[in-house]
Amino acid sequence: MVEGDSQVTGVAFHQGLLLAAFDDGVVRIWDAATGRALSRLRGHQGGVYRMQLRPDGRQLATAALDPVPRLWRLPHRGGSPAEVAERARCGGAWRLEGGMPVPPSADALRGCARP
């Protein structure tokens, strides 16, 4: 799969969603049934080359060419595609500090309705 000049480096399915990591540093989310693009998870400065879902499917860990792994809160399937996209967008990227996961700042979530 290629989008523009970017290439897919990994894929995963989660509750009717298709997640794909790209070498441009973005993880894209689609509705697996319709193929409709729902959201883009941005935060890496280099290509995403590893991703792993938690067993409960609530979070996605990503590793890229930049030195900071990311932990993303994933939307639970349900509601309209717009609601799913908003939940993913508002999940924000977690980061590691001193080996501990740190949630996104309030500024990063400003304007997002929390589910």
CNS distance restraints for C-alpha pairs under 8 A (distance, minus, plus):
assign (resid   1 and name CA) (resid   7 and name CA) 6.27 0.50 0.50
assign (resid   1 and name CA) (resid   8 and name CA) 5.72 0.50 0.50
assign (resid   2 and name CA) (resid   6 and name CA) 5.71 0.50 0.50
assign (resid   2 and name CA) (resid   7 and name CA) 4.61 0.50 0.50
assign (resid   2 and name CA) (resid   8 and name CA) 6.26 0.50 0.50
assign (resid   3 and name CA) (resid   7 and name CA) 6.45 0.50 0.50
assign (resid   6 and name CA) (resid  22 and name CA) 6.22 0.50 0.50
assign (resid   6 and name CA) (resid  23 and name CA) 5.82 0.50 0.50
assign (resid   6 and name CA) (resid  24 and name CA) 5.80 0.50 0.50
assign (resid   7 and name CA) (resid  22 and name CA) 5.49 0.50 0.50
assign (resid   7 and name CA) (resid  23 and name CA) 5.71 0.50 0.50
assign (resid   7 and name CA) (resid  24 and name CA) 7.75 0.50 0.50
assign (resid   8 and name CA) (resid  20 and name CA) 6.41 0.50 0.50
assign (resid   8 and name CA) (resid  21 and name CA) 5.70 0.50 0.50
assign (resid   8 and name CA) (resid  22 and name CA) 4.44 0.50 0.50
assign (resid   8 and name CA) (resid  23 and name CA) 6.45 0.50 0.50
assign (resid   9 and name CA) (resid  20 and name CA) 7.44 0.50 0.50
assign (resid   9 and name CA) (resid  21 and name CA) 5.49 0.50 0.50
assign (resid   9 and name CA) (resid  22 and name CA) 5.33 0.50 0.50
assign (resid   9 and name CA) (resid  23 and name CA) 6.28 0.50 0.50
assign (resid   9 and name CA) (resid  48 and name CA) 6.95 0.50 0.50
assign (resid   9 and name CA) (resid  49 and name CA) 5.65 0.50 0.50
assign (resid   9 and name CA) (resid  50 and name CA) 7.74 0.50 0.50
assign (resid  10 and name CA) (resid  20 and name CA) 5.67 0.50 0.50
assign (resid  10 and name CA) (resid  21 and name CA) 5.08 0.50 0.50
assign (resid  10 and name CA) (resid  22 and name CA) 7.23 0.50 0.50
assign (resid  10 and name CA) (resid  49 and name CA) 6.83 0.50 0.50
assign (resid  10 and name CA) (resid  50 and name CA) 6.87 0.50 0.50
assign (resid  10 and name CA) (resid  51 and name CA) 7.09 0.50 0.50
assign (resid  11 and name CA) (resid  18 and name CA) 7.15 0.50 0.50
assign (resid  11 and name CA) (resid  19 and name CA) 5.57 0.50 0.50
assign (resid  11 and name CA) (resid  20 and name CA) 4.36 0.50 0.50
assign (resid  11 and name CA) (resid  21 and name CA) 6.28 0.50 0.50
assign (resid  12 and name CA) (resid  18 and name CA) 5.99 0.50 0.50
assign (resid  12 and name CA) (resid  19 and name CA) 5.14 0.50 0.50
assign (resid  12 and name CA) (resid  20 and name CA) 6.50 0.50 0.50
assign (resid  12 and name CA) (resid  53 and name CA) 7.92 0.50 0.50
assign (resid  13 and name CA) (resid  17 and name CA) 5.58 0.50 0.50
assign (resid  13 and name CA) (resid  18 and name CA) 4.72 0.50 0.50
assign (resid  13 and name CA) (resid  19 and name CA) 6.05 0.50 0.50
assign (resid  14 and name CA) (resid  18 and name CA) 6.53 0.50 0.50
assign (resid  14 and name CA) (resid  19 and name CA) 7.52 0.50 0.50
assign (resid  14 and name CA) (resid  57 and name CA) 6.55 0.50 0.50
assign (resid  15 and name CA) (resid  76 and name CA) 7.13 0.50 0.50
assign (resid  15 and name CA) (resid  77 and name CA) 5.78 0.50 0.50
assign (resid  16 and name CA) (resid  31 and name CA) 6.29 0.50 0.50
assign (resid  16 and name CA) (resid  32 and name CA) 5.43 0.50 0.50
assign (resid  16 and name CA) (resid  33 and name CA) 6.87 0.50 0.50
assign (resid  16 and name CA) (resid  77 and name CA) 6.84 0.50 0.50
assign (resid  17 and name CA) (resid  29 and name CA) 6.57 0.50 0.50
assign (resid  17 and name CA) (resid  30 and name CA) 5.67 0.50 0.50
assign (resid  17 and name CA) (resid  31 and name CA) 4.83 0.50 0.50
assign (resid  17 and name CA) (resid  32 and name CA) 4.98 0.50 0.50
assign (resid  17 and name CA) (resid  77 and name CA) 7.71 0.50 0.50
assign (resid  18 and name CA) (resid  29 and name CA) 5.65 0.50 0.50
assign (resid  18 and name CA) (resid  30 and name CA) 5.12 0.50 0.50
assign (resid  18 and name CA) (resid  31 and name CA) 6.22 0.50 0.50
assign (resid  18 and name CA) (resid  32 and name CA) 5.22 0.50 0.50
assign (resid  19 and name CA) (resid  27 and name CA) 6.68 0.50 0.50
assign (resid  19 and name CA) (resid  28 and name CA) 5.75 0.50 0.50
assign (resid  19 and name CA) (resid  29 and name CA) 4.61 0.50 0.50
assign (resid  19 and name CA) (resid  30 and name CA) 6.58 0.50 0.50
assign (resid  20 and name CA) (resid  27 and name CA) 5.48 0.50 0.50
assign (resid  20 and name CA) (resid  28 and name CA) 5.35 0.50 0.50
assign (resid  20 and name CA) (resid  29 and name CA) 6.58 0.50 0.50
assign (resid  21 and name CA) (resid  25 and name CA) 7.46 0.50 0.50
assign (resid  21 and name CA) (resid  26 and name CA) 6.20 0.50 0.50
assign (resid  21 and name CA) (resid  27 and name CA) 4.40 0.50 0.50
assign (resid  21 and name CA) (resid  28 and name CA) 6.58 0.50 0.50
assign (resid  21 and name CA) (resid  48 and name CA) 5.67 0.50 0.50
assign (resid  21 and name CA) (resid  49 and name CA) 7.00 0.50 0.50
assign (resid  21 and name CA) (resid  50 and name CA) 7.77 0.50 0.50
assign (resid  21 and name CA) (resid  51 and name CA) 7.38 0.50 0.50
assign (resid  22 and name CA) (resid  26 and name CA) 5.60 0.50 0.50
assign (resid  22 and name CA) (resid  27 and name CA) 6.12 0.50 0.50
assign (resid  22 and name CA) (resid  28 and name CA) 7.84 0.50 0.50
assign (resid  22 and name CA) (resid  47 and name CA) 6.17 0.50 0.50
assign (resid  22 and name CA) (resid  48 and name CA) 5.72 0.50 0.50
assign (resid  22 and name CA) (resid  49 and name CA) 7.53 0.50 0.50
assign (resid  23 and name CA) (resid  46 and name CA) 7.09 0.50 0.50
assign (resid  23 and name CA) (resid  47 and name CA) 3.72 0.50 0.50
assign (resid  23 and name CA) (resid  48 and name CA) 5.53 0.50 0.50
assign (resid  23 and name CA) (resid  49 and name CA) 7.08 0.50 0.50
assign (resid  24 and name CA) (resid  46 and name CA) 6.31 0.50 0.50
assign (resid  24 and name CA) (resid  47 and name CA) 4.79 0.50 0.50
assign (resid  24 and name CA) (resid  48 and name CA) 7.20 0.50 0.50
assign (resid  25 and name CA) (resid  42 and name CA) 6.90 0.50 0.50
assign (resid  25 and name CA) (resid  43 and name CA) 7.28 0.50 0.50
assign (resid  25 and name CA) (resid  44 and name CA) 5.04 0.50 0.50
assign (resid  25 and name CA) (resid  45 and name CA) 5.98 0.50 0.50
assign (resid  25 and name CA) (resid  46 and name CA) 4.91 0.50 0.50
assign (resid  25 and name CA) (resid  47 and name CA) 4.08 0.50 0.50
assign (resid  25 and name CA) (resid  48 and name CA) 5.01 0.50 0.50
assign (resid  25 and name CA) (resid  64 and name CA) 7.01 0.50 0.50
assign (resid  26 and name CA) (resid  40 and name CA) 6.46 0.50 0.50
assign (resid  26 and name CA) (resid  41 and name CA) 5.70 0.50 0.50
assign (resid  26 and name CA) (resid  42 and name CA) 5.09 0.50 0.50
assign (resid  26 and name CA) (resid  43 and name CA) 7.34 0.50 0.50
assign (resid  26 and name CA) (resid  44 and name CA) 6.94 0.50 0.50
assign (resid  26 and name CA) (resid  47 and name CA) 7.40 0.50 0.50
assign (resid  26 and name CA) (resid  48 and name CA) 6.87 0.50 0.50
assign (resid  27 and name CA) (resid  40 and name CA) 5.67 0.50 0.50
assign (resid  27 and name CA) (resid  41 and name CA) 5.00 0.50 0.50
assign (resid  27 and name CA) (resid  42 and name CA) 6.81 0.50 0.50
assign (resid  27 and name CA) (resid  48 and name CA) 7.56 0.50 0.50
assign (resid  28 and name CA) (resid  37 and name CA) 7.64 0.50 0.50
assign (resid  28 and name CA) (resid  38 and name CA) 7.78 0.50 0.50
assign (resid  28 and name CA) (resid  39 and name CA) 5.91 0.50 0.50
assign (resid  28 and name CA) (resid  40 and name CA) 4.43 0.50 0.50
assign (resid  28 and name CA) (resid  41 and name CA) 6.25 0.50 0.50
assign (resid  29 and name CA) (resid  37 and name CA) 6.19 0.50 0.50
assign (resid  29 and name CA) (resid  38 and name CA) 5.52 0.50 0.50
assign (resid  29 and name CA) (resid  39 and name CA) 5.13 0.50 0.50
assign (resid  29 and name CA) (resid  40 and name CA) 6.15 0.50 0.50
assign (resid  30 and name CA) (resid  35 and name CA) 5.78 0.50 0.50
assign (resid  30 and name CA) (resid  36 and name CA) 5.44 0.50 0.50
assign (resid  30 and name CA) (resid  37 and name CA) 4.37 0.50 0.50
assign (resid  30 and name CA) (resid  38 and name CA) 5.12 0.50 0.50
assign (resid  30 and name CA) (resid  39 and name CA) 7.08 0.50 0.50
assign (resid  31 and name CA) (resid  35 and name CA) 5.27 0.50 0.50
assign (resid  31 and name CA) (resid  36 and name CA) 5.32 0.50 0.50
assign (resid  31 and name CA) (resid  37 and name CA) 6.54 0.50 0.50
assign (resid  31 and name CA) (resid  38 and name CA) 6.68 0.50 0.50
assign (resid  31 and name CA) (resid  81 and name CA) 7.58 0.50 0.50
assign (resid  32 and name CA) (resid  36 and name CA) 7.69 0.50 0.50
assign (resid  38 and name CA) (resid  81 and name CA) 6.40 0.50 0.50
assign (resid  38 and name CA) (resid  82 and name CA) 7.09 0.50 0.50
assign (resid  38 and name CA) (resid  84 and name CA) 7.15 0.50 0.50
assign (resid  38 and name CA) (resid  85 and name CA) 4.89 0.50 0.50
assign (resid  39 and name CA) (resid  85 and name CA) 5.03 0.50 0.50
assign (resid  39 and name CA) (resid  86 and name CA) 7.77 0.50 0.50
assign (resid  39 and name CA) (resid  88 and name CA) 6.60 0.50 0.50
assign (resid  39 and name CA) (resid  89 and name CA) 6.58 0.50 0.50
assign (resid  40 and name CA) (resid  89 and name CA) 7.25 0.50 0.50
assign (resid  41 and name CA) (resid  88 and name CA) 7.59 0.50 0.50
assign (resid  41 and name CA) (resid  89 and name CA) 6.89 0.50 0.50
assign (resid  41 and name CA) (resid  92 and name CA) 7.96 0.50 0.50
assign (resid  41 and name CA) (resid  93 and name CA) 7.89 0.50 0.50
assign (resid  42 and name CA) (resid  93 and name CA) 7.96 0.50 0.50
assign (resid  43 and name CA) (resid  70 and name CA) 7.89 0.50 0.50
assign (resid  43 and name CA) (resid  93 and name CA) 6.79 0.50 0.50
assign (resid  44 and name CA) (resid  48 and name CA) 7.26 0.50 0.50
assign (resid  44 and name CA) (resid  64 and name CA) 6.61 0.50 0.50
assign (resid  44 and name CA) (resid  66 and name CA) 6.55 0.50 0.50
assign (resid  44 and name CA) (resid  68 and name CA) 7.70 0.50 0.50
assign (resid  44 and name CA) (resid  70 and name CA) 7.83 0.50 0.50
assign (resid  45 and name CA) (resid  64 and name CA) 7.74 0.50 0.50
assign (resid  45 and name CA) (resid  65 and name CA) 7.35 0.50 0.50
assign (resid  45 and name CA) (resid  66 and name CA) 5.59 0.50 0.50
assign (resid  46 and name CA) (resid  64 and name CA) 5.69 0.50 0.50
assign (resid  46 and name CA) (resid  65 and name CA) 4.72 0.50 0.50
assign (resid  46 and name CA) (resid  66 and name CA) 5.26 0.50 0.50
assign (resid  47 and name CA) (resid  64 and name CA) 5.27 0.50 0.50
assign (resid  47 and name CA) (resid  65 and name CA) 5.65 0.50 0.50
assign (resid  47 and name CA) (resid  66 and name CA) 7.87 0.50 0.50
assign (resid  48 and name CA) (resid  62 and name CA) 6.69 0.50 0.50
assign (resid  48 and name CA) (resid  63 and name CA) 5.75 0.50 0.50
assign (resid  48 and name CA) (resid  64 and name CA) 4.04 0.50 0.50
assign (resid  48 and name CA) (resid  65 and name CA) 6.74 0.50 0.50
assign (resid  49 and name CA) (resid  62 and name CA) 7.67 0.50 0.50
assign (resid  49 and name CA) (resid  63 and name CA) 6.12 0.50 0.50
assign (resid  49 and name CA) (resid  64 and name CA) 5.33 0.50 0.50
assign (resid  49 and name CA) (resid  65 and name CA) 7.46 0.50 0.50
assign (resid  50 and name CA) (resid  62 and name CA) 5.59 0.50 0.50
assign (resid  50 and name CA) (resid  63 and name CA) 5.08 0.50 0.50
assign (resid  50 and name CA) (resid  64 and name CA) 6.72 0.50 0.50
assign (resid  51 and name CA) (resid  60 and name CA) 6.71 0.50 0.50
assign (resid  51 and name CA) (resid  61 and name CA) 5.44 0.50 0.50
assign (resid  51 and name CA) (resid  62 and name CA) 4.32 0.50 0.50
assign (resid  51 and name CA) (resid  63 and name CA) 6.39 0.50 0.50
assign (resid  52 and name CA) (resid  60 and name CA) 5.71 0.50 0.50
assign (resid  52 and name CA) (resid  61 and name CA) 5.27 0.50 0.50
assign (resid  52 and name CA) (resid  62 and name CA) 6.64 0.50 0.50
assign (resid  53 and name CA) (resid  57 and name CA) 5.73 0.50 0.50
assign (resid  53 and name CA) (resid  58 and name CA) 7.60 0.50 0.50
assign (resid  53 and name CA) (resid  59 and name CA) 5.99 0.50 0.50
assign (resid  53 and name CA) (resid  60 and name CA) 4.54 0.50 0.50
assign (resid  53 and name CA) (resid  61 and name CA) 6.39 0.50 0.50
assign (resid  54 and name CA) (resid  58 and name CA) 6.38 0.50 0.50
assign (resid  54 and name CA) (resid  59 and name CA) 5.58 0.50 0.50
assign (resid  54 and name CA) (resid  60 and name CA) 6.30 0.50 0.50
assign (resid  54 and name CA) (resid  61 and name CA) 7.79 0.50 0.50
assign (resid  57 and name CA) (resid  74 and name CA) 7.35 0.50 0.50
assign (resid  58 and name CA) (resid  73 and name CA) 6.00 0.50 0.50
assign (resid  58 and name CA) (resid  74 and name CA) 5.29 0.50 0.50
assign (resid  58 and name CA) (resid  75 and name CA) 7.29 0.50 0.50
assign (resid  58 and name CA) (resid  76 and name CA) 7.43 0.50 0.50
assign (resid  59 and name CA) (resid  71 and name CA) 6.57 0.50 0.50
assign (resid  59 and name CA) (resid  72 and name CA) 5.35 0.50 0.50
assign (resid  59 and name CA) (resid  73 and name CA) 4.56 0.50 0.50
assign (resid  59 and name CA) (resid  74 and name CA) 5.27 0.50 0.50
assign (resid  60 and name CA) (resid  71 and name CA) 5.69 0.50 0.50
assign (resid  60 and name CA) (resid  72 and name CA) 5.06 0.50 0.50
assign (resid  60 and name CA) (resid  73 and name CA) 6.58 0.50 0.50
assign (resid  60 and name CA) (resid  74 and name CA) 6.75 0.50 0.50
assign (resid  61 and name CA) (resid  69 and name CA) 7.07 0.50 0.50
assign (resid  61 and name CA) (resid  70 and name CA) 5.62 0.50 0.50
assign (resid  61 and name CA) (resid  71 and name CA) 4.47 0.50 0.50
assign (resid  61 and name CA) (resid  72 and name CA) 6.30 0.50 0.50
assign (resid  62 and name CA) (resid  69 and name CA) 5.70 0.50 0.50
assign (resid  62 and name CA) (resid  70 and name CA) 5.19 0.50 0.50
assign (resid  62 and name CA) (resid  71 and name CA) 6.47 0.50 0.50
assign (resid  63 and name CA) (resid  68 and name CA) 7.11 0.50 0.50
assign (resid  63 and name CA) (resid  69 and name CA) 4.64 0.50 0.50
assign (resid  63 and name CA) (resid  70 and name CA) 6.54 0.50 0.50
assign (resid  64 and name CA) (resid  68 and name CA) 7.52 0.50 0.50
assign (resid  64 and name CA) (resid  69 and name CA) 6.86 0.50 0.50
assign (resid  68 and name CA) (resid  95 and name CA) 6.85 0.50 0.50
assign (resid  68 and name CA) (resid  96 and name CA) 6.99 0.50 0.50
assign (resid  69 and name CA) (resid  95 and name CA) 6.54 0.50 0.50
assign (resid  69 and name CA) (resid  96 and name CA) 6.95 0.50 0.50
assign (resid  70 and name CA) (resid  93 and name CA) 5.96 0.50 0.50
assign (resid  70 and name CA) (resid  94 and name CA) 5.51 0.50 0.50
assign (resid  70 and name CA) (resid  95 and name CA) 5.22 0.50 0.50
assign (resid  70 and name CA) (resid  96 and name CA) 7.39 0.50 0.50
assign (resid  71 and name CA) (resid  93 and name CA) 5.79 0.50 0.50
assign (resid  71 and name CA) (resid  94 and name CA) 4.74 0.50 0.50
assign (resid  71 and name CA) (resid  95 and name CA) 6.41 0.50 0.50
assign (resid  71 and name CA) (resid 101 and name CA) 7.66 0.50 0.50
assign (resid  72 and name CA) (resid  91 and name CA) 6.51 0.50 0.50
assign (resid  72 and name CA) (resid  92 and name CA) 6.37 0.50 0.50
assign (resid  72 and name CA) (resid  93 and name CA) 5.05 0.50 0.50
assign (resid  72 and name CA) (resid  94 and name CA) 6.06 0.50 0.50
assign (resid  73 and name CA) (resid  88 and name CA) 7.00 0.50 0.50
assign (resid  73 and name CA) (resid  91 and name CA) 5.09 0.50 0.50
assign (resid  73 and name CA) (resid  92 and name CA) 7.06 0.50 0.50
assign (resid  73 and name CA) (resid  93 and name CA) 7.56 0.50 0.50
assign (resid  74 and name CA) (resid  87 and name CA) 7.54 0.50 0.50
assign (resid  74 and name CA) (resid  88 and name CA) 5.71 0.50 0.50
assign (resid  74 and name CA) (resid  91 and name CA) 6.88 0.50 0.50
assign (resid  75 and name CA) (resid  84 and name CA) 5.90 0.50 0.50
assign (resid  75 and name CA) (resid  85 and name CA) 7.82 0.50 0.50
assign (resid  75 and name CA) (resid  87 and name CA) 5.48 0.50 0.50
assign (resid  75 and name CA) (resid  88 and name CA) 5.34 0.50 0.50
assign (resid  75 and name CA) (resid  91 and name CA) 7.92 0.50 0.50
assign (resid  76 and name CA) (resid  84 and name CA) 7.35 0.50 0.50
assign (resid  77 and name CA) (resid  84 and name CA) 6.83 0.50 0.50
assign (resid  78 and name CA) (resid  84 and name CA) 7.08 0.50 0.50
assign (resid  79 and name CA) (resid  83 and name CA) 5.91 0.50 0.50
assign (resid  79 and name CA) (resid  84 and name CA) 6.66 0.50 0.50
assign (resid  80 and name CA) (resid  84 and name CA) 6.42 0.50 0.50
assign (resid  81 and name CA) (resid  85 and name CA) 6.09 0.50 0.50
assign (resid  82 and name CA) (resid  86 and name CA) 6.11 0.50 0.50
assign (resid  83 and name CA) (resid  87 and name CA) 6.20 0.50 0.50
assign (resid  84 and name CA) (resid  88 and name CA) 6.31 0.50 0.50
assign (resid  85 and name CA) (resid  89 and name CA) 6.08 0.50 0.50
assign (resid  86 and name CA) (resid  90 and name CA) 5.95 0.50 0.50
assign (resid  86 and name CA) (resid 112 and name CA) 7.81 0.50 0.50
assign (resid  87 and name CA) (resid  91 and name CA) 6.02 0.50 0.50
assign (resid  87 and name CA) (resid 114 and name CA) 7.55 0.50 0.50
assign (resid  87 and name CA) (resid 115 and name CA) 7.09 0.50 0.50
assign (resid  88 and name CA) (resid  92 and name CA) 7.55 0.50 0.50
assign (resid  90 and name CA) (resid 109 and name CA) 6.02 0.50 0.50
assign (resid  90 and name CA) (resid 112 and name CA) 5.56 0.50 0.50
assign (resid  90 and name CA) (resid 113 and name CA) 7.52 0.50 0.50
assign (resid  90 and name CA) (resid 114 and name CA) 7.33 0.50 0.50
assign (resid  91 and name CA) (resid 109 and name CA) 7.76 0.50 0.50
assign (resid  92 and name CA) (resid 103 and name CA) 7.83 0.50 0.50
assign (resid  92 and name CA) (resid 104 and name CA) 5.76 0.50 0.50
assign (resid  92 and name CA) (resid 108 and name CA) 6.97 0.50 0.50
assign (resid  92 and name CA) (resid 109 and name CA) 6.87 0.50 0.50
assign (resid  93 and name CA) (resid 103 and name CA) 7.14 0.50 0.50
assign (resid  93 and name CA) (resid 104 and name CA) 5.92 0.50 0.50
assign (resid  94 and name CA) (resid 101 and name CA) 6.41 0.50 0.50
assign (resid  94 and name CA) (resid 102 and name CA) 5.53 0.50 0.50
assign (resid  94 and name CA) (resid 103 and name CA) 4.62 0.50 0.50
assign (resid  94 and name CA) (resid 104 and name CA) 5.38 0.50 0.50
assign (resid  95 and name CA) (resid 101 and name CA) 5.63 0.50 0.50
assign (resid  95 and name CA) (resid 102 and name CA) 5.35 0.50 0.50
assign (resid  95 and name CA) (resid 103 and name CA) 6.78 0.50 0.50
assign (resid  95 and name CA) (resid 104 and name CA) 7.58 0.50 0.50
assign (resid  96 and name CA) (resid 100 and name CA) 5.25 0.50 0.50
assign (resid  96 and name CA) (resid 101 and name CA) 4.57 0.50 0.50
assign (resid  96 and name CA) (resid 102 and name CA) 5.88 0.50 0.50
assign (resid  97 and name CA) (resid 101 and name CA) 6.47 0.50 0.50
assign (resid  97 and name CA) (resid 102 and name CA) 6.66 0.50 0.50
assign (resid 104 and name CA) (resid 108 and name CA) 6.14 0.50 0.50
assign (resid 104 and name CA) (resid 109 and name CA) 7.20 0.50 0.50
assign (resid 105 and name CA) (resid 109 and name CA) 6.73 0.50 0.50
assign (resid 106 and name CA) (resid 110 and name CA) 6.10 0.50 0.50
